[in-house]
Amino acid sequence: MTNIFSYRGNGASVARIIPYAALHYMTYEQYRRWIILTFPDVGRGPGLDLVAGSFAGGTAVLFTYPLDLVRTKLAYQVVGSPKLNVQGVVSTGQIYKGILDCFSKTYREAGLRGLYRGVAPSLYGIFPYAGLKFYFYEEMKRHVPQEHRKSIMVKLVCGSVAGLLGQTFTYPLDVVRRQMQVQRIVSSNSPEMKGTMEVLVMIAQKQGWKQLFSGLSINYLKVVPSVAIGFTVYDVMKSYLRVPSRDEAVTKLVTNKRNTHPSSLHS
């Protein structure tokens, strides 16, 4: 039984993480390039990584949020069985048989709005989380001696610290997001939660502020290695595929853009 519940929603999680990671890293580079090309005088320090990372995280969440909702619902649902006795959990007759079934039932109940229930706290959380994640990662790499920057172990350490710090600062919003997503599964009689701040205050008042960080230590076990591996694979694959460094590519684009202006003026 433990194994069944441990992997409930894993299919939706796998289906989500592929497009989410692809969009996250791709749009980060694109946003960073767009900012530099649009505002040539902007500094290329950690502030740029913070802004580009924030917008990249928001973009990835918007395109993949319904899968995140389905993943959470499948993970939280409890199958009503006489052999199952879980204290404090209200079992309902609504059982999702899989990803498509969960999509279908959620859409029939509340339409497109239902598929994006809880997206506000997700966006509030992902903007600082994704931004801080890229900020800490790139900032730590800047302080690594040049001869050690290609070390996989160094990348893993930088990614681990970036994931840990980013998750710590934004975890309460993750708690709010999960409660908004699963409110009808846990209890069908509870009043509908309206907004992010309302749920945040409600949790703090009724359950205590410590509840906003409940499960953070366990989440570290997933997020920290996940972020570390993600950044490491990203950097290693760019090196393996001989992708020019982002600053080299942007510098070339800026130079070409400037060179085209004189010719266009003479014509």
Secondary structure, 3 states (H helix, E strand, C coil): CHHHHHCCCHHHHHHHHHHHHHHHHHHHHHHHHHHHHHCCCCCCCHHHHHHHHHHHHHHHHHHHHHHHHHHHHHHHCCCCCCCCCCCCCCCCCCCCCCHHHHHHHHHHHHHHHHHCCCHHHHHHHHHHHHHHHHHHHHHHHHCCCHHHCCCHHHHHHHHHHHHHHHHHHHHHHHHHHHHHHHHHHHCCCCCCCCCHHHHHHHHHHHHCHHHHHCCHHHHHHHHHHHHHHHHHHHHHHHHHCCCCCHHHHHHHHHHHHHHHHHHHHHC
